[in-house]
């Protein structure tokens, strides 16, 4: 089995990371060889700290060259990378740093990261360092602003395949967030699966739009690309106004994102003048359900095949995917198991259900975590006797073993015994030409137990009434599935990674005398 260090090229002179320019900086090009040299320097610094083997190192940085160097230095040295959203509140930093028992944390700039500094000072047991790249070289400062030295020829620890390389928290929508430990073997297996699925080569270049503190961006958009000696374009932040210019200027060939990002790009100008435009070998969509209507718009607008995939943090990201052309793609499906991943649809007793029947989507393989950290209760309920991980998603398979997700088991709407898939309703509402975003959800009801409500964002300059959208939905589904109430809003609440969480949407909108026009 492999480690991350064994799958990321270290001697190539080709560009590994390209950072587009900002108003204050020029573009930065870092080769694989230069990246390896900087990683080695930071590993020496880490060795000088005498951290215990397997220590979790918090990396609270945006998508930057600094993040990349620190991530590799930490994981290569036998420590555990703990990426955190740099925009967390002080209370959130306090929770995550304590929960992960981090002895040290890296931030981008002290003056911009008061929340993590205050959280650390309150806890009193975490050393915080600032990491900054100047002229393509990384530097590290202490809390007092003093630059640290990178010791030369200092013996460094190394990682093994079964060492934990990465820890991430689940989203925590159903309770306390759970810690997901992923080993080098988990990650390298997933990297191999992703490379195989999309036939990535050194001729490709990824345009990174997903955050590196999320498994989607880290594994697929970043690590998988680097593993085949392919460069990654790393903008400081996602911007629809500069996306296609940077994509073309730096030679990207594909990108992966959540549907929210795709929808934002669809609202912008088409990146084509006549027949000229960017080379888009494929567009990947993952981490949230992609409505067929959105997929069609993407393919027409950007003249590229859209490939939908299915992933979870617990599986080191990818589990299933549609194939890139000329392979088979099925609209509405998240594809079939890729690489060494095994996917089955099981009943509550862990038995496989017949083809076409619904059950819980379950997965096993070398990419799947062996269990949550310090959470035996969750581990007992999350795995079957045969070693399958229970995803919590309801779905079915067709005769080609392509998977169709019909909803989260805990999110299915039970209206008087009738089970309603919110994903089905979301997709139908998004077919309406006036709808930009749509989410259906369950609310308590005295008569039926649960009733269907929905929230909608209307496209700019479009008009839509509650009665019109209800009529549109009623032409496509049974009457009991039509939302009883529809809320209109200008902004749909989302997580930091662009995912819409139904539970939060329901709590935001539903109240006994909720107005039809909601502003968040």
BELFENSUL-V88953 format. One line per field, one symbol per residue. psi: psi as a letter, one per 30 degrees, with the letter a starting at -180 (. if undefined). A space follows every 50 residues. Layout:
# BELFENSUL-V88953
psi = ???
This chain:
# BELFENSUL-V88953
psi = lllefffkkffkflkekkjllaffllkkkkleeeeeeeeeeeeeeeeffh kkkgkkjkjilajleeeeeeeeeeefgglkkikkjfglleeeeeeeeeef hkflkklekefgheeeeeeeeeeggkkkkkkkkkhgkklkllfggkklkj kkgkklllllegkkfkklklfgfgakkkkjkkleeeeeeeeeeeeeeghk lfflkkjkfkkfgkfeeeeefdeeeefghklkkikflkjfffeeeeeeeg hlfllklleeeeeeefflkkhkjbfkaljjelkkklflkjkeeeeeeeee eghlkkjklkllefghckelllllkglkkjkfkgalkkbgkkkljlafgg kkllkflkakkkkllffkkfllkhieeeeeffklfggkkjffkkalkafg gkkjkflkeffkkjjhfjkkjfeeeeeeeffkffkekkkllklkkeefek lkllkkkklkglkkleeeeeeeeffflleffkkekkkklfkkkllfggkk jeeeeeeeeklehklfjkk.
